[in-house]
Amino acid sequence: MNGKVAVITGAAAGLGLASARRFLEEGASVVITDVSEEALGRAIARLDAGPALTSVIAGASDPDDVNRVVSTALTRYGRLDVWVNNAGITRDATMRKMLIEDFDAVIDVHVRGTWLGMRAAADVMRDSGGGSIINMSSISGKVGNAGQTNYSAAKAAIVGMTKAAAKEVGFAGVRVNAIQPGVINTAMIDAMPDAVKQERLRDIPLGRFGEPEEVADVVLFLASDLSRYLTGTVIEVSGGRGI
Ligand SMILES: NC(=O)c1ccc[n+]([C@@H]2O[C@H](COP(=O)([O-])OP(=O)(O)OC[C@H]3O[C@@H](n4cnc5c(N)ncnc54)[C@H](O)[C@@H]3O)[C@@H](O)[C@H]2O)c1
């Protein structure tokens, strides 16, 4: 990753933060974004990476914010090689109880946010000779989770747009791939009731939840030239859940 420049959205915590750390260890310059200024401040302190790291307070589904992130990466580091659409939220409830606002909020961050990020990154990369875009889907988008009709829909949509975009921009050397994590130990999972956690555990052949670093290693693989002949793929990082 030496000399490469990467943007990771929603990277103040969890999988995005772990991916940022991995990229920095491998020599990349990294721009992390998040809606939480406080969490971004904590992330910068924890990563302690000096000039190789820049943060931008930005909402993933706001087009002006997305453009600001692109211009920050280009102004600060002069290029853009990797873009990870990682920002995400959950608003779980059964269909009977789910508010329309909760449906819309989840679709907005994941579907509109990923599309805006992907579009902005591809615009730069297709003119500069290529790049790698990585979209964070979820096993929930493959198998469907009760209580997540909004989130499962959003994560399945990300798979569709990953494949469509891969077909549009492959000619220019821009690769677009998705990752479907299973249950990974982050704040998002801390919010899950214990009974649901036990139920999930029974479905995982490897018998445990994953760690953020185990997803970050796959993000790194897709970002690097090790995956240079992969595009439009969906990699499940789930300990076997949902196979
Ligand atoms: N943890 C899991 O088990 C799991 C499983 C499958 C998929 N995922 C996906 O991985 C991604 C990261 O999840 P995580 O577990 O690290 O979650 P997390 O809650 O720890 O981190 C997500 C980050 O995104 C930020 N964010 C939320 N809305 C945003 C927006 N509109 N714009 C920019 N930033 C925003 C949050 O402030 C937070 O810092 C998400 O897309 C999530 O859906 C997670």
The ligand as an SDF file (V2000), in Angstrom:
LIG
                    3D

 44 48  0  0  0  0  0  0  0  0999 V2000
  -20.2700   -5.2980   13.1610 N   0  0  0  0  0  0  0  0  0  0  0  0
  -20.8530   -6.2140   12.4170 C   0  0  0  0  0  0  0  0  0  0  0  0
  -21.1060   -7.3310   12.8580 O   0  0  0  0  0  0  0  0  0  0  0  0
  -21.2070   -5.9460   10.9820 C   0  0  0  0  0  0  0  0  0  0  0  0
  -21.6770   -7.0030   10.2270 C   0  0  0  0  0  0  0  0  0  0  0  0
  -21.9920   -6.8000    8.8950 C   0  0  0  0  0  0  0  0  0  0  0  0
  -21.8180   -5.5600    8.3260 C   0  0  0  0  0  0  0  0  0  0  0  0
  -21.3680   -4.5390    9.0880 N   0  0  0  0  0  0  0  0  0  0  0  0
  -21.2210   -3.2430    8.4170 C   0  0  0  0  0  0  0  0  0  0  0  0
  -19.8980   -2.7700    8.5750 O   0  0  0  0  0  0  0  0  0  0  0  0
  -19.8960   -1.3390    8.5950 C   0  0  0  0  0  0  0  0  0  0  0  0
  -19.2100   -0.8470    9.8610 C   0  0  0  0  0  0  0  0  0  0  0  0
  -19.9330   -1.3220   10.9720 O   0  0  0  0  0  0  0  0  0  0  0  0
  -19.3430   -1.3260   12.4600 P   0  0  0  0  0  0  0  0  0  0  0  0
  -19.7570   -2.5890   13.0790 O   0  0  0  0  0  0  0  0  0  0  0  0
  -17.9070   -0.9550   12.4440 O   0  0  0  0  0  0  0  0  0  0  0  0
  -20.2370   -0.1670   13.0930 O   0  0  0  0  0  0  0  0  0  0  0  0
  -19.8830    0.9840   14.1510 P   0  0  0  0  0  0  0  0  0  0  0  0
  -21.1900    1.4720   14.6360 O   0  0  0  0  0  0  0  0  0  0  0  0
  -18.8540    0.5200   15.1330 O   0  0  0  0  0  0  0  0  0  0  0  0
  -19.1880    2.0920   13.2280 O   0  0  0  0  0  0  0  0  0  0  0  0
  -19.8920    2.7360   12.2050 C   0  0  0  0  0  0  0  0  0  0  0  0
  -19.4140    4.1680   12.1060 C   0  0  0  0  0  0  0  0  0  0  0  0
  -20.1480    4.8020   11.0470 O   0  0  0  0  0  0  0  0  0  0  0  0
  -20.4500    6.1340   11.4730 C   0  0  0  0  0  0  0  0  0  0  0  0
  -21.5920    6.6380   10.7130 N   0  0  0  0  0  0  0  0  0  0  0  0
  -22.9150    6.3860   10.9110 C   0  0  0  0  0  0  0  0  0  0  0  0
  -23.6530    7.0390   10.0190 N   0  0  0  0  0  0  0  0  0  0  0  0
  -22.8010    7.7180    9.2180 C   0  0  0  0  0  0  0  0  0  0  0  0
  -22.9560    8.5860    8.0960 C   0  0  0  0  0  0  0  0  0  0  0  0
  -24.1740    8.8950    7.6160 N   0  0  0  0  0  0  0  0  0  0  0  0
  -21.8500    9.0940    7.5270 N   0  0  0  0  0  0  0  0  0  0  0  0
  -20.6230    8.8120    8.0120 C   0  0  0  0  0  0  0  0  0  0  0  0
  -20.4160    8.0230    9.0780 N   0  0  0  0  0  0  0  0  0  0  0  0
  -21.4850    7.4690    9.6670 C   0  0  0  0  0  0  0  0  0  0  0  0
  -20.7100    6.0040   12.9510 C   0  0  0  0  0  0  0  0  0  0  0  0
  -20.5870    7.2670   13.6140 O   0  0  0  0  0  0  0  0  0  0  0  0
  -19.6510    4.9930   13.3770 C   0  0  0  0  0  0  0  0  0  0  0  0
  -18.4550    5.6190   13.7810 O   0  0  0  0  0  0  0  0  0  0  0  0
  -21.3690   -0.9160    8.4920 C   0  0  0  0  0  0  0  0  0  0  0  0
  -21.6900   -0.6510    7.1500 O   0  0  0  0  0  0  0  0  0  0  0  0
  -22.1040   -2.1460    8.9710 C   0  0  0  0  0  0  0  0  0  0  0  0
  -23.4140   -2.2020    8.4740 O   0  0  0  0  0  0  0  0  0  0  0  0
  -21.0490   -4.6940   10.3940 C   0  0  0  0  0  0  0  0  0  0  0  0
  1  2  1  0
  2  3  2  0
  2  4  1  0
  4  5  1  0
  4 44  2  0
  5  6  2  0
  6  7  1  0
  7  8  2  0
  8  9  1  0
  8 44  1  0
  9 10  1  0
  9 42  1  0
 10 11  1  0
 11 12  1  0
 11 40  1  0
 12 13  1  0
 13 14  1  0
 14 15  2  0
 14 16  1  0
 14 17  1  0
 17 18  1  0
 18 19  2  0
 18 20  1  0
 18 21  1  0
 21 22  1  0
 22 23  1  0
 23 24  1  0
 23 38  1  0
 24 25  1  0
 25 26  1  0
 25 36  1  0
 26 27  1  0
 26 35  1  0
 27 28  2  0
 28 29  1  0
 29 30  1  0
 29 35  2  0
 30 31  1  0
 30 32  2  0
 32 33  1  0
 33 34  2  0
 34 35  1  0
 36 37  1  0
 36 38  1  0
 38 39  1  0
 40 41  1  0
 40 42  1  0
 42 43  1  0
M  CHG  2   8   1  16  -1
M  END
$$$$
